[in-house]
Amino acid sequence: MLRIGYDAKRLFNNFTGLGNYSRTLLSNLVEYYPDNAYFLYSPKITRNDETHFFLNSALFNVQLPKRGSGAFWRSFGVKRDLRKHKVQLYHGLSHEIPFGLEKSNIRSIVTIHDLIYERFPEHYPLFDRKAYRLKYRYACRHADHIVAISESTKQDIVEFYGITPEKISVIYQSCHERFMVKKSQRTFEGVRRRYRLPEKYLLTVGAVTERKNLLGMVRALELLPESCRLPLVVVGQGKRYLARVKAFVRKSGLEHLVHFAPVSFDDLPSVYQRASVFLYPSFYEGFGIPILEALFSRTPVVTSSVSSLPEAAGPGAYLANPGDPGEIAAGIEKILSDENYRNELAEKGHAHAQQFRGEPLSHKMMDLYKKVVGSGHTAPEPIT
């Protein structure tokens, strides 16, 4: 039996990518390895349907700071609790580990999701970039091992931080099992009425930021022939970039073609499964969980030919240059106008997705845990 501690801040307080990674990984680990002791350390908790399982299961030991600043405790003070609970291995689930942890004789692993702030520094305030670089580089240097969520992210860690490839293991992430269960037509009709969805539609899911390229998708709609110009359902939140996209939609007279829908997580599988095409032409991703959700839904995908996206999508996608709305439009048109191609993408994509199921990925992670706990001290990798 292992005693494993986790940085659970995102698990309890983030309900998009990093939080989903944490919740999916821990749910799978306790299913296949229930005999270990799992300690979840978080500066605060949010109580909702997504966190209920972790707060009410005897398999988890949830720990909060007893006093003082939660941020200070997470980065420094938590070490005392780790020693008190006799934790053998600490897993920083989102880019960070406590400072000085290596002096506590506790082995550590850190998951690095992406280094987007290094690739696109212009999208991040200076203070944020400096804070990320301090924490991420420290974690990569001082953790005993690094988990990268894609080969693309592994290459970025090597390139930007000078870490040797041998210190990095690529262990993909899974998605929630609800996306692997086929929903009935009756269920979908209820969902469709609830959100006033069109009969047929294109779909995109994710934060509405410049990197995700919603504007490129809307411009692609303009280029489609009338026979393929389905409405685009957008599931995701945003601020300034969202306002910019909405202004473009109004100016272009495309309001009837762009449908913003606040779909709940429970209803998302039905929305994925009935979409004609899933669009994800992002400029850069560490992995791209929504692609995986679409593949399990047997929905053909148009995504980008850059970063980790071809890796995530495999043979189940049409790859386009994200900077060229014409290429995005060409992918949509080919899928909608060629039934054989559409069915081929859906089946190849579903087959490709099987490697991302929870069981094989849980076994890989646990094998790494045992290897790191069983190994002697490894010197930190140099930063260049």
Buried (B, 14 or more C-beta within 10 A) or exposed (E): EBBBBBBBBBBBBBBEBBBBBBBBBBBBBBEBBEEBBBBBBBBEBBEEEBBEBBBEBEBBBBBBBEEEEBEEBBBBBBBEBBEEBEBBBBBBBBBBBBBEBBEBEBBBBBBBBBBBBBBEEEBBEEEEBEEBBEBBBBBBBBBBBBBBBBEBBBBBBBEBBBBEEEBBBBBBBBBBBBBBEEBEEEBBEEBBEEBEBBEEBBBBBBBBBBBBBBBBBBBBBEBBEEEBBBBBBBBBEBEEBBEBBBEBBEEBEBEEBBBBBEBEEEBBBBBBBBBBBBBBBBBBBBBBBBBBBBBBBBBBBBBBBBBBBBBBBBEBBBBBBBEBBEBBBBBBBBBBEEEEBBEBBBBBBBEBBEEBBBEBBBBBBBEBBEEBBEEEEEEBBEEE
